[in-house]
């Protein structure tokens, strides 16, 4: 499975960005797709996740109500709509996928990762 993330950029606080992640390869067994982020000097942090079969979504408390994860099953893509962005949202954002049940917020459980896309929110 190959993942390619894109859509990052520079935005002012309060603004919006939309990230996309396209999956290719053997995606028929996808269990979950997620977004993590990592700011300089910090641990990789769970942002949002989507269970592929049910469509059930989960969000971290820090983004709940501001970020929305969605999917296009036909295109094998997931998006992350980010609104009301804050400077503390600045990070490299990664999409990841698991082909088996894994702990939602544990990045070590995900086998496939995109290359990361930078999101910078200026104050």
N, C-alpha and C positions, 0 to 999 in steps of 0.2 A: 504494500500500500504506500502510495506517495501522496503527500499533502503539500499544498502550496497555498500560503497565506499572502494576502495583499490588502491594501486599503489604508495603511497607516499614514500618518502625516503630522503636521503641526497645526494646532487649533488653539484658539483662545479659550480660557475658562468660560464655561457655560455653553460652549459650542457642541457640535456633534460630529461624529465620524462613524463610518460603517466599514467593518472588516469583513473579508470573505475568505473562505478556505475551501479549496477544491480538492477532492479526493479522487485518486485514480488507482487502477490496479485491481487487486482482489478485494473489493469493498463489500461483497455480498454478505460477509459475516460480521459486519460492523455491529458492535454492541453499544458503544457510546462514543460520541465526539464531544470534545471539551475545548475550552479556551483557558489558558494559563497566562500569567504575565510575570515578568521579572524586572524589577527596578534595580539600578546599580547598587551593589552592596547588600541586596536583600535576597531572601529565599524566593524560589519560584512559587507563585501564589495562584490558587484556583480562582477562576473568575466565573465561569458558567459551564454547564454541561447539559447534554441532551441524550437521552436514551433512545437509540435509533428505532427500536421496534415499537415502543409505546409513544414516543414523542415527549415523554415527561422531561421537564426542564428543571434545573437547579441553578441557583445563583449564590454567590457569596454575599454576605450581609453588606459589604462595602459597595456593591454595585446594584443591589436589589432595588427595583423601582426606576433605575436610570438606564440599565443595559437590558437589551432583549436579544436572546439567541433564537434563530430560526433556521429552517432547513428547506432545501429543495431536493426531494428524494430523486426525482428524475435526473437532476444534474449532479447528484452526489456532492452538494455544496452545503456549507453552513455559514451563516452570517452572524455578526455580532453588531447590533445597532447600539451605539453608545451616545447617550444624550446627557446633558447637564454635566459635561466633563469638568473635572477638577484637576488642579496641578498634581495631586497625589495619584492620579490615574496614569501619569507618565511612566512608561515602561516599554519593554519589548513584549509584544503579545504573540503567543504561540498557539496554534491549534494542534490538537493531538487526537489520536484515535486508539480505541481498544477493541480487540476482537473477542474479548471474553470479559466476564464480570470482574471488575477491579474496584478498589476503594475510590470513591468519587474524587476526593480532594488530594489524593496522594499521587504526585506527578510520576513517581517511580513505577507506577503500575501501567503506564501507557507505553505501548510499544512503538508507535508511529508518531512522528513529529514533523510539523512544517518548519520552515526556516526562520520564522519570526518576522514580525513587522513592527517598526518603531512607531509609538504614539507619544507625542509630546504635547502637553497642555501648558500653555503659558498663562501666567497670572495677570 
